[in-house]
Amino acid sequence: MRSDLSGIPDYVPGKSEEDIKKTYGLERVVKLASNENPYGCTPKALEVLRQFSKLNSYPPKDPEELRERIAGYVGFDPEMVFISSGLDGVLECAFKLLVEPGDEVCFALPTFPYYSILSKIYRARENKTERDSEFRMVNYSKKAKLTVICSPNNPTGNVENPDFVKEIVENVNGYVFIDEAYAEFTEKNLTELVEYENVMVGRTFSKAFGLAGIRLGYAVMHPDMRKALMKVNPPFPVSSLAVKAGIAALEDLEWMRKTVRMIKRDREWLFRKLKNIARPFKSEANFLYVETEMDGKSIVEKLEKKGVIVRALSGFEGARENAFRVSVGKREENEAFIKALEDVVCLQ
Ligand SMILES: *Cc1c(COP(=O)(O)O)cnc(C)c1O
């Protein structure tokens, strides 16, 4: 095994309902830890999956119909759409194509931990910059081969200043990957920056579309960039089921938009409630970053005992000790979370 990889921490996903039910002997557990869509995907996608039987055939290498649908959805040419297995898969392809050992990869902390993991796997030199008091990026590095910008940022929920991102794009010598996993939850998107040849904008079906289990992601970029990326895409990056589900989801945008409206409404409700008991930050995504007077880890544990799973930020380098992240759930789940947090904070 490569000795230089032993230092990579295990990727810690949000704990599962089953884990917590077993550990604490609970019957009802509310999971608000992985930024999933609590309403699920469109029933039309489920129906298509039920009907699908051609599992003995390989999927298309580069699913054209899905690519055209995505192109229509984002408003760019199909030749600019690159599809892979989740946005995670897209990100890995970008690293594979661009990052040689010793190249500089730049991103601001705290952010999505996979950028750092990929940097280590591809032997990059990590340049981890700081953020201002509202978690906006304030630095970049001209020399960076790859700059990764997460907007809205996971775990802090804020979007980046478009003028500053444009400055980065115009001044770096390398490439810029803009991770818009949460694009559907904000009007403040940076997608139009793909008009620059060094920019890729990544999106996913995992969050707003409620299809995290199907593993489908994509990025928009210059057609030449897409062609180059296809060389490092695995032979069959997405399953036939993912292709079908993705097309069905894009045929029923109204479902996604309806659930996003509810989530945004409840995000504001949660923010107002949280303001009475903790320090939530304004969010443009489907989760909230919250600071308290207590250690984040102990809050998370106490909430779990009460049957509410939120996300500790120990895996997020640069996050404060007293912070956690909570996904916006259904109304009754949010209420259960607030009630549990009130208990935990008051009993302290
Ligand atoms: C969830 C998430 C991803 C991963 O998306 P998948 O399509 O499920 O791989 C990528 N980036 C950010 C910022 C995320 O929060």
The ligand as an SDF file (V2000), in Angstrom:
LIG
                    3D

 15 15  0  0  0  0  0  0  0  0999 V2000
  -23.0210   16.0950   -1.3150 C   0  0  0  0  0  0  0  0  0  0  0  0
  -21.9070   16.8420   -1.9140 C   0  0  0  0  0  0  0  0  0  0  0  0
  -21.1830   16.3260   -3.0060 C   0  0  0  0  0  0  0  0  0  0  0  0
  -21.3440   14.9170   -3.4920 C   0  0  0  0  0  0  0  0  0  0  0  0
  -22.3820   14.7590   -4.3240 O   0  0  0  0  0  0  0  0  0  0  0  0
  -22.6530   13.3340   -4.9790 P   0  0  0  0  0  0  0  0  0  0  0  0
  -23.2580   13.6720   -6.2840 O   0  0  0  0  0  0  0  0  0  0  0  0
  -23.6000   12.6250   -4.0590 O   0  0  0  0  0  0  0  0  0  0  0  0
  -21.3490   12.6210   -5.1160 O   0  0  0  0  0  0  0  0  0  0  0  0
  -20.2140   17.1150   -3.5960 C   0  0  0  0  0  0  0  0  0  0  0  0
  -19.9470   18.3480   -3.1270 N   0  0  0  0  0  0  0  0  0  0  0  0
  -20.5970   18.8640   -2.0570 C   0  0  0  0  0  0  0  0  0  0  0  0
  -20.2590   20.2210   -1.5960 C   0  0  0  0  0  0  0  0  0  0  0  0
  -21.5760   18.1230   -1.4140 C   0  0  0  0  0  0  0  0  0  0  0  0
  -22.1630   18.6060   -0.3310 O   0  0  0  0  0  0  0  0  0  0  0  0
  1  2  1  0
  2  3  1  0
  2 14  2  0
  3  4  1  0
  3 10  2  0
  4  5  1  0
  5  6  1  0
  6  7  2  0
  6  8  1  0
  6  9  1  0
 10 11  1  0
 11 12  2  0
 12 13  1  0
 12 14  1  0
 14 15  1  0
M  END
$$$$
